[in-house]
Amino acid sequence: MDARAVQIAVSNRVRCNIIACLGARAKTVTELCETCGLSQSAVSQHLMKLRNAGAVTSTARGRERLYQVADRRLVAVCRAISNFTT
């Protein structure tokens, strides 16, 4: 993961929240919607940006995809940022 991935993740509060929600374990879009309180459309759009940047990875699980953070340090960064914005 490079600096661009970090910038993309932390430059948007929603993306940073998604990263923080992925901190404990890999999750599906449906699980992220429930955990983060966002619509499926919003989660999918932000995951696409995070995946394209290399901040998250995904693996197929049947008809669903599991998303996880590519580098655990990003979770710590997003959680630290959320302490300043809440």
N, C-alpha and C positions, 0 to 999 in steps of 0.2 A: 504494500500500500504506500502510495506516495503523498506528498503534501497536497496535491490537487484533491485527492479523495477526502482528506481531512477538511479542507476548505469547503467542499461541497456539502459534507455532512454537518458541519457546525454553522454554516452560513444561514441555515433555515431552522427555525425553532421546531417545526414539525419533524424534519428529518433527524434532528438531534434527539427528539423524543422517541422516535422509532428506534434509533440506535440504543438508547437507554432501555427501551422495552425488550430489546433483543439480548440484553446483558446476561440474563440467567441461562438461556438456552435457545436453540433454534426454534422458530415458530412459523406457522403458515400465515397467509394473509388474513384469514378469518380470525386466528388467534390474536394477531396484531390489532385488528379492528376492535376486538373486545378489550384488549389490554390498554390500548392507547386512546380508545374512544373516538376513533375516526371512521369515516366511510370506507368501503372497499375500494372505491375509485381513488380516493386520496392516498390511501396506503399503497396501492399498486403504482400510482404515478411516482411517488417519492421513492419507492423501492427500486423502480427502474433507473432513476437518477443515481441512487446509491450504488446499484449494481454496475451500471456503466462506468462509474468512477472507480470501482474496485473496493468500495467501503464495505459492501456485503457480498456474500456468495450465496448460491442457492443449489439445492439438490432436489431431484424429483423423488416424490413419495406417492406412488400411485398417480392419481389425477391432480395432486397438489404439489406445491413446491415448498420446501423448508428453507427459510432464510436465516442466515447467521452472520455475525459481524466478522469481517476478515481479520481484524486485529483488535484484540481485547483492550488495548490502550485507548482506542476510540471511545469505548464505553465510559471509561474514567473521565475523558475530556468532556463528553456530552453531559455526564452527571455533574461535573464541576460547573459547567456553564449554566445548567438549569438552576443551580444554587444562587446565581446572580440575577436570573431573570424571573424568579418567582417571588 
